[in-house]
Amino acid sequence: MGASGYAGGELLRLLCGHPTLSVGPLFGASSAGRRISETHRHLPTLAGRMIEPIESGLWSGALAEADVVFLALPQGHSGAVAAQISQERGPVVIDLGADHRLADPDAWVTYYGSDTPYTGEWTYGLPELPGARALIAKSRQIANPGCYPTGVALGMAPLLVDGLAVPRDVVVVAASGTSGAGRSASATMLGSEVMGSLSAYKVGGSHQHTPEMAQTLSRAAGTPLPVSFTPVLAPMPRGILATTSAPCASGVTTDDVRQCLLDNYQHELFVRVLDDDQWPRTADVLGSNSVHLQVAVDTVAERVVVVSAIDNLVKGAAGQAVQNANIVLGLDEGAGLVAEGVAP
Ligand SMILES: NC(=O)c1ccc[n+]([C@@H]2O[C@H](COP(=O)([O-])OP(=O)(O)OC[C@H]3O[C@@H](n4cnc5c(N)ncnc54)[C@H](OP(=O)(O)O)[C@@H]3O)[C@@H](O)[C@H]2O)c1
């Protein structure tokens, strides 16, 4: 659902290379009745496939034959669609949108500006967070995390869990490529507006990913933890580079925080703590499901600073969704995914 969008297209690209899963019917809104090749020319193996209206998928019974339905719809739309997919005999539903991520319905209303209620039992699908993988494995409804919150959470959550970062005054500044805004046209996303310039937007805590970051980091810290988040639009198609900082506990060194991340992620295929002379770059994770992390203690400001890089369409969206599907279906968690980026 949402096959014609950027997240849907990336999902299809990954599924075309999946050793076990195959692509079923494709659904969209304004693109219904058109070939998928009109929007995704990079998917030649699906070139003859048609996009069908979302309603026909819900009414025809086609979804009942699927093992997994991926929802890659605009915010506020997946909640209503998911509610119409039977949970008794139906497929696993993985929602790449935001509708089921927030446990607090008031946060949804405040940041997403609609009164769509949070409904049902949904598991927040960030497998590398402590305890998450086992919950995902027994879930039928997965709320796939947002792109910005993924990189931020994987960098800062272990430091809060282990008490190396003090749970207050968390500051995030993160730059994203333009595909983060989706495929629909807007003047601010024109090449002539974006190229050659970095620009901050939704400054002052109004970005919709703010409560999601706060939710995940509060759970890690075991206490309510507000987050100050400033997003930046970067003149590149893909990638997020996030810098997250918080006060560090007394006496904590760079070696301590690096060791914390190394210990937490030593068995993780898709989280890489870089060598101590390297800092994450978006180019290195392009097309991969990896997050690259580096961390240091600023001894003057007495803060721990962690930098993360992801591909917003892969680990930030479609790759993470395939990873979650693999876990739920009992497949190899990395099936259809690569840890290696495209370089140069
Ligand atoms: N882009 C990212 O980096 C990213 C990362 C993580 C999560 N996400 C989430 O993934 C979801 C899709 O994002 P995207 O970037 O792929 O957006 P997108 O490129 O704008 O695609 C949106 C998709 O939803 C369909 N759609 C549009 N209006 C609709 C409506 N009124 N009812 C039902 N379907 C409608 C579109 O179909 P037509 O084209 O046929 O109209 C299209 O397939 C969003 O919830 C987004 O927050 C995106």
The ligand as a MOL file (V3000), in Angstrom:
LIG
                    3D

  0  0  0     0  0            999 V3000
M  V30 BEGIN CTAB
M  V30 COUNTS 48 52 0 0 0
M  V30 BEGIN ATOM
M  V30 1 N 10.5390 9.1310 2.8200 0
M  V30 2 C 11.1550 8.6880 3.9160 0
M  V30 3 O 12.3720 8.8450 4.0780 0
M  V30 4 C 10.3660 7.9760 4.9770 0
M  V30 5 C 11.0690 7.3990 6.0350 0
M  V30 6 C 10.3730 6.7400 7.0450 0
M  V30 7 C 8.9890 6.6980 6.9960 0
M  V30 8 N 8.3370 7.2780 5.9680 0 CHG=1
M  V30 9 C 6.8620 7.2340 5.9820 0
M  V30 10 O 6.4030 6.4020 4.9250 0
M  V30 11 C 5.1350 6.9130 4.4750 0
M  V30 12 C 5.2610 7.1510 2.9740 0
M  V30 13 O 6.2670 8.1240 2.7780 0
M  V30 14 P 6.8540 8.4490 1.3460 0
M  V30 15 O 8.0630 9.2540 1.5900 0
M  V30 16 O 6.9540 7.2200 0.5440 0 CHG=-1
M  V30 17 O 5.6940 9.3750 0.7500 0
M  V30 18 P 5.3170 9.6050 -0.7790 0
M  V30 19 O 6.4960 9.4430 -1.6380 0
M  V30 20 O 4.5920 10.9110 -0.8090 0
M  V30 21 O 4.2820 8.4260 -1.1060 0
M  V30 22 C 3.0150 8.4030 -0.5270 0
M  V30 23 C 2.2500 7.1800 -0.9700 0
M  V30 24 O 0.9510 7.2130 -0.3880 0
M  V30 25 C -0.0550 7.2910 -1.3960 0
M  V30 26 N -1.0740 8.2890 -1.0570 0
M  V30 27 C -1.0310 9.6070 -1.2670 0
M  V30 28 N -2.1570 10.1930 -0.8330 0
M  V30 29 C -2.9300 9.2090 -0.3520 0
M  V30 30 C -4.2110 9.1820 0.2260 0
M  V30 31 N -4.9340 10.2790 0.3930 0
M  V30 32 N -4.6900 8.0000 0.6280 0
M  V30 33 C -3.9780 6.8980 0.4590 0
M  V30 34 N -2.7590 6.8600 -0.1120 0
M  V30 35 C -2.2300 8.0090 -0.4980 0
M  V30 36 C 0.6550 7.7180 -2.6510 0
M  V30 37 O -0.0640 7.1730 -3.7450 0
M  V30 38 P -0.1510 7.9190 -5.1690 0
M  V30 39 O 1.2560 8.2610 -5.5590 0
M  V30 40 O -0.7520 6.8500 -6.0180 0
M  V30 41 O -1.0280 9.0970 -4.9890 0
M  V30 42 C 2.0340 7.1120 -2.4690 0
M  V30 43 O 2.0400 5.7750 -2.8890 0
M  V30 44 C 4.8590 8.1950 5.2500 0
M  V30 45 O 4.0070 7.9140 6.3140 0
M  V30 46 C 6.2250 8.5880 5.7500 0
M  V30 47 O 6.1840 9.3360 6.9360 0
M  V30 48 C 8.9810 7.9010 4.9450 0
M  V30 END ATOM
M  V30 BEGIN BOND
M  V30 1 1 1 2
M  V30 2 2 2 3
M  V30 3 1 2 4
M  V30 4 1 4 5
M  V30 5 2 4 48
M  V30 6 2 5 6
M  V30 7 1 6 7
M  V30 8 2 7 8
M  V30 9 1 8 9
M  V30 10 1 8 48
M  V30 11 1 9 10
M  V30 12 1 9 46
M  V30 13 1 10 11
M  V30 14 1 11 12
M  V30 15 1 11 44
M  V30 16 1 12 13
M  V30 17 1 13 14
M  V30 18 2 14 15
M  V30 19 1 14 16
M  V30 20 1 14 17
M  V30 21 1 17 18
M  V30 22 2 18 19
M  V30 23 1 18 20
M  V30 24 1 18 21
M  V30 25 1 21 22
M  V30 26 1 22 23
M  V30 27 1 23 24
M  V30 28 1 23 42
M  V30 29 1 24 25
M  V30 30 1 25 26
M  V30 31 1 25 36
M  V30 32 1 26 27
M  V30 33 1 26 35
M  V30 34 2 27 28
M  V30 35 1 28 29
M  V30 36 1 29 30
M  V30 37 2 29 35
M  V30 38 1 30 31
M  V30 39 2 30 32
M  V30 40 1 32 33
M  V30 41 2 33 34
M  V30 42 1 34 35
M  V30 43 1 36 37
M  V30 44 1 36 42
M  V30 45 1 37 38
M  V30 46 2 38 39
M  V30 47 1 38 40
M  V30 48 1 38 41
M  V30 49 1 42 43
M  V30 50 1 44 45
M  V30 51 1 44 46
M  V30 52 1 46 47
M  V30 END BOND
M  V30 END CTAB
M  END
